[in-house]
């Protein structure tokens, strides 16, 4: 019995620290879950730990740590954080960060966040965060329009700590975003998406930005690499739900990747959902990164 007790402790330590020696993986089909602690939703997947909605704020995943190395993964404004809300004529508030929201833990260990229409936001928005595996988070963002919206966009932001190299997925493969290309870079889905990114929405204050189209994307995929730790951050979406993958050049201070979700007209009363995925991997080849993206395109996320 003593042997069994010691073994149990050892296995638990291996799981929590993420040690590669005799690494213990969760049983097939078992997904990590969020837990509830006051207004926050902590998680420990065995690969990383952190908090969703720290201090009750809708800033996505913050305080994210890689368990194998102790390296920080996220910055203060989080990973998979709903940021600017835009359409052809209007910027709705400053950010979804500042729009009051509520959240609840679902029976399956996912977290549902809700924003309710008000005088400044003529639509409801819901976001469901759910772990697909210890290194993969799925997000479904649903909008219900309460008036007609033209070329509506939800700008989903991810801010990484470290990760100095950034890539978009262009027709020639993964393309590194360098300073020589410009400060703010865009990989639009097509000509219509290029026109949408350039329709004036990004000049609305505060913090106007001029995004420079690099090339049409081959897929709604952005990547950041950190050679020091071997960590790779992948931000992707269902291509039909995402009209652009945007980013600053690699070493620019934001260390971010953005997904421009929806990019479509809504009729009054219409509902639509955009699906996206975050993967934190290690030592992934470009070929493997593209395989992970292509696999994601073939499945239906929650």
N, C-alpha and C positions, 0 to 999 in steps of 0.2 A: 504493500500500500504506500509506503514511503517512496519507493521508486516511481510509482505512478504519479504521486504528488509532485515530485521534483520534475518529472517529465512534463507535467502539465504546465508548471511555471516556466520551464524552458521554452516550450512551444509558444506560450503567451508572449514571452519576451521577444522571440524571433518575429512574431507577427507585428508587435507594436513598433519595434525598432526598424523593421523593414530590412533586416539583415539578409544578404544574399546567400550566406551559408545555411544550408538546409532550409531554404526559404519555404515557409508554410503559406500556401495559397488558399483562399476561401474555396469551399466545395463548389463544384460546377453548378451554375444556376443560382448561386446565392449572391445577392447584390448588397453592397454596403447601404446604410441608411443614415438619414439625418436623425438627430435627437433634439429635444427641446430643452432649453435652459433659460427661463424667463422669456425675453423677447428675441433671443438668439437661437440659432440652430447649428450646434457644433456637429462636426463629422470627423471620423477617423477611419479611413478606408483600408488601413494597412500599408498603403503606399504614400498617402499624404493626410494631413489633418489641418483643420482650420475652422472657420465659422461662416455660415450664411446669415446675412442680416445682423452683423455685429452692432450692438447697442440699438437694435431695432431699426436700423437704417437699410434702405434698399440699395446697397452697394455691391450686391453679388457676393462672391466668395472672397473673404479677406483673411489675413493672418495665415495664409496657406504655407505649410512647411513640408518639404520632402523628407520623409522619415529615414531614408537610407543615409542621407548626408547631412541633414539638419539645415539645408539651404532654404532660404526664403524663395517662394515662387511668385507671390502676388504683392502688388503695391496697395496703397491706401484706398484707392478707388475701385479695387477689386477686379475679379475675373467674372465674366458674363454678367456685367452690370448694365442695366438699361439706362441709356444716357439721353441724347437729344431725340426729340419727337418733332418731326418735320413733315410739311406737305408743300404743295406748289406755292402756297401763299403765306404760310405761317410757321413760326417756331412756337410750339406749345410749352410755355414756361421755359425755364432754363434747362431742366433735365428731369427725367423720371425720379432721380435721386431726391428732388425737392418736392415731389408730388406725394402727399400723404398716402400711405398704403398699409394694408393689414396682411397678416400671414397666418397659416395654420399648417400643422404637421398632419399629413394624410396617413391613412392606415397602412399603406405600403412603404412608409419611410420617406416618401417624397415631401417636398414643401411647396405649398401653393401660396403665391403672393397676389394680392388683388389691389388694383387702383380703380377708384370709382369716378365716373365723369363728374366734372364740376364746371364752374363758369370759365375756367381757363383751359379745360380739356374736354372737348365734345365727343368723348369716347371712353369706354371702359377698357382696361387692360388686365390680363391675367398671365402670370408666369408660373410654370410648374418645373421645378428642379428635381431631377431624379438620377441617382447613380445607376449606370448600366454595368459597371465593373469597378474594381478598385482604382483604376486610372482614367476612367471615362465618365463624364457627366453629360446627361442629356437635358435639354431645355426646350420647352414648348411655350411660345409667346402668342397669346390670343388677343385680338382686338375686336371690339364691338362698336361700330360707328353709330353716333347719335346725330350725325348730319352727313351730307355728302363730303367726302374727302378726296382731293385729287393728288395723285402720286404720293401717297402717304408712306412715311418711313419711320421705323423704330431703329435707332442706331445703337447697336449692342457693343459695349466696350470691354476690353480685357487689357489690364495693365500688369506687366510682368516685372519682377525684380531680377536684375541681371539680364540674361537672354539678349546679348548685344547684336545678334544677327537675325534679320527678318527676311521672309520670303513670301511672295505671292505665287500662285499656281497659274502660270501662263501657258500659251500654246507650245512653248519649247520645253516645258517642265517647270520645276521650282526655280524661280528667278529671285536672286537676292536684291533687296532694296538698299541701294547705296546712296551716299550723299550726292554723288555725281548726277543721279537721276532727278534730284529735287528733295525738298524737305518733307512734303506730304504727298503720298503716292496712292493711286487708285488702280485696282484691277476690276473694271466693270464687266458685267455679263455680256453686253452687246452695245450697239450704237445707241439704242434707246436709253440704256442705263448710263452711258456716258453723258448724254444730254441731260438726264435727270440730276446727276451729280453736279453738273455745271449750270443748273437753272437759277442760281442765285441763293439757294437755301443755305449755303455755307458762308454767305456774307452777312447773315443776320446775327446781331450781337447777342450775348457777349462772345468773345473769342472767335472772330471770323477766321476761316481757314480756306486756303486755296489748294484744293487737291489736284494733282497732275495725273491724268490717265497715262498709265504705262503701256498696257496692252490688254486686250480682252482676256478674261480669265478662261482657263480650261476647266475650272471647277471652283466652287465657292469654298476656298481653302486658303488659310494663312498659317504661317509657321514661324516660330521663334526658336533659335538654338542657343544653348549656353555651353560652349566648348569646355569650360572649366569643370562643370559638373556632369556633362553628358546629357543633361536634361533637354527635352524637346517639348515645346508647347504647341499644340495644334488647335486651331479654331476653325470650325467648318459649319456649313449649313446645307440643307437640302437646296439644290441649285434653283428650283422653282420658287423658293421662298426668299432668295437673297440676290439683290441686283448688283452688289459690289462688295469687294474686300478691300479695305482701306488701311493705311498704316503710315507712320513716319519712317524715314530711313532708319537703318538698324540701330545706330548708337545715339540717335536723338533721345532726349531726356525722358519722353513719355514711356518708351519701351512698350508700345501698345500695338494691338490689332483690333480692327473694328469690322463688324458685319452690318451692312446696310440691308435691313430686313423689309420685306413686303415690296415697296416701290410700285404700288398699284392703286387704282381708284377703289374707293368704298362707296357703296350706296348707303343712304340713311337706313340703319337697322341691320346692315350686313355684318357678318362675322367671318374672320379668317384667322388661320394659325400659321406661324412660321416656326420651323424646327431647326435647332442648332445643336452642336456637340463640341465639348472641350475634352481634349486628351492630353495628359501629362505623361510622356514616355521617356525612355532613356536609350541613347545610342541607336536611334532609329535611322536607317538609311533612307535616302530620298525615295527609293523604290517602295519601301515598306510604308512610308508616309502616304504615298499615292494609293497604295493598296487599301490602307485604312479608310481613306476618303471614299474610294470606289465602293467598298463594302457598305459604308454608311449610306450611300445613295440608294442602296438596294433594300433597305429596311425601313420600317415605319417606327419612328420614335414615339414615346408617350405624348 
